[in-house]
Amino acid sequence: LRPVEISRENHHHKKGASVALMFAAIGVVFGDIGTSPLYALKECFSAEHGIPFSADAVYGVISMVFWAFAIVVSLKYVLFVMRASNHGEGGILALMALALRTAPTGSKRSLLIIMAGVFGACMFYGDAIITPAISVLSAIEGLEVISPDLTRFVIPVTIFILVVLFFIQKTGTNVVGKLFGPIMIIWFVTIGLMGLYQIVKYPAIFGAVNPLYAVNFMHEHALQGFIVLGAVFLVLTGAEALYADMGHFGVKPIRMGWFFIVMPCLLLNYFGQGAMFLNNPETISNPFFLMVPEGFVFPLVILATLATVIASQAVISGAFSMTSQAILLGFVPRMKVRHTSDQEIGQIYMPLVNWTLLALVIVVVLAFKKSENLAAAYGIAVTTTMIVT
């Protein structure tokens, strides 16, 4: 059979379809990067890193977050890497297939490209296992803010939510996107307003846009600063999923979603957390849930739980796309692939990948028990995939 090539760049959606796809994409693609505020800054100021708390340190870290978004996500992924489309598909294996066209078959260069691509794919699978575990755990840990007695429920509730999430995968990315899109819009608007609420009390935090704060922080703290930079990297988790999920929605809806909704709301929240630290340093213990008055914590835990379930969606659909490409490239034996949309060829469901991921995610939750224990492993998986890209 002659392969049918569908290039999404030439595949014009009807007018208004891009906006509809953008909202569906927000429900699937941006969940991972959108839930990083739950744990990223808490990890940056962790006592283990030994960074003495000061106004300069807060400005330095927030400055690093801002420039990480501008350079790594906006410039590298959204504007640059997403141009590398292999018949509309994205992700590290699609990139590898494109790179192999420049190397003679069987040459050392082609072998090197294949090794890099497969290694990057392995790291992305690591990301797909750790993301659901760390995201859902960090949301359910909000129960501890309400009452320490609720701590014993964190792991059972987390596992129950993960099982439900993997069970609904077979309905397809489009259905999941339509279901989750409105919730994620509410999530991004909420975290943006939470940030604004704190910024109003300390508007000077906007000075952190100056990159000199980040440079001075790294210069002053050297090795510790480098370790903190690893924690800052947690704000970027999910950028690789934007590229891996490109085949599900196309480039334009993802770009629109990032620049118009996701990036502004995320930056407001991170700047808001920074403003709150400067006003009240004790809030570092669990900054995200302490951004709101006490009466709002429980509704926020529920919304955060929904958002983290959705965050896991980004890497799960990315893992389906990645495995489908690996089958086409001959790296993985053939397995059942169900197409779940009559409009987008990239929207697929793979039962074997789905249930294997669920089993591994549950093992990770039971082994690590707390979101902070997973942060380092998560950082390694994400940074390595990004370096290979």
Residue, then its C-alpha position, 0 to 999 in steps of 0.5 A: l500500500r502506498p503511504v498516504e502523506i498528510s501534511r498539517e501545514n497544508h491541511h487547512h481547517k475551516k474558519g473557527a476550527s483553529v480556535a475550537l482546536m486551540f481550546a481542545a489543545i489546552g485540555v490535552v497539550f498544556g496540562d503538564i506545563g500548566t500544573s508546574p506552579l504546584y511544585a516548581l517554586k516550592e522545590c527551588f527554595s527547598a531547604e536541601h538546596g541551602i540557598p539562604f532566603s533573601a529578596d535577591a534570591v527571590y528576584g533571581v529565581i523569578s527572573m530565571v523562570f521568566w527567561a526560561f519561558a521566553i527562551v526554552v518554551s516560546l523561542k525553542y519549542v513553540l517557534f523553532v522546534m515545532r517547525a520540524s514536522n514529519h508529515g504533521e507528527g512531532g516528538i523526538l522520533a519524528l525529529m530523528a526520522l527527519a535528521l536521518r534523511t541527511a545521513p547515508t544509510g548505515s553510516k556512523r552519523s545515521l547510527l549516532i542519530i538513531m542512538a540519540g533519538v531512541f535514548g531521547a524517546c526512552m527519557f520521554y517515556g520516563d517523563a510519561i510515567i513520572t508526570p502523572a505520579i508527581s502531578v496528581l500527588s502534588a495536588i492531593e497533598g493540598l489536603e495536608v494544608i487543610s488538615p494533617d490528619l488527611t495525610r494518610f488518604v493522599i496515596p489511596v486517593t492518588i491511585f484511584i484518580l490515576v486508574v480513572l484517568f487511564f480508563i477514559q483514554k479509550t474515548g480518544t484525545n478529542v473527547v478528552g480534550k472537549l471534556f478537559g478544555p473548559i476545566m483547563i481554561i478555568w484553571f489558567v484563569t484561576i492561577g492567573l488571578m491568584g498571581l494578580y491578587q498577590i502582585v497587587k500587594y507587591p508590584a515591584i516583583f515585575g522588576a524580576v523581568n531584568p535578566l541581571y537578577a538571574v545572572n547575579f544569582m548564578h554568580e553569587h551562588a555558583l554550585q548551589g545556583f546550578i542545583v536551583l537551576g535544575a529545580v527552575f527547570l521544573v517550570l518547563t516540564g511539558a514543553e516536550a509534550l507540546y512538540a510530541d502532541m503536535g500530530h493530535f492538533g496541528v501547530k497553529p492551535i498550540r501556538m495560539g494557546w501558548f501565547f494568548i492564554v497559557m504563558p500569560c497566566l503561568l507568568l502571573n502565577y509565578f510572579g505572584q508566588g514571588a511577590m508573596f514570598l517577599n511579603n511573607p517568607e513562611t509561605i515557602s512551605n506550600p506556596f501554591f495553596l497558601m496564595v489564597p485565603e483559607g476558605f478557598v483551599f479546598p475548592l482549589v485542591i479539587l480544581a488542582t486535582l482535575a488539572t493534574v489529571i489533565a496534565s497527565q493527559a499531555v504525556i499519555s497522548g504523547a506516549f501513544s504518538m511516540t509508540s506509533q512512530a516507533i512501530l513505523l520506524g521498526f523499533v517496536p513490534r506491531m501492536k493494536v492502534r485505534h484511531t479515535s477521530d475521523q478528522e485528525i489522523g494523529q489522534i490514536y489510542m493504544p491499549l497495551v501502552n495505556w495499561t503498561l503506563l498505568a501499572l508503572v505509574i502506580v509502582v512509582v507512586l507507591a515507591f516514592k510516596k511524596s511529590e518532592n521525592l520525585a522532583a529530581a528524577y523528573g528533572i533528569a527525564v525532562t532535561t535529558t529529552m530537551i538536550v537530545t532534541 
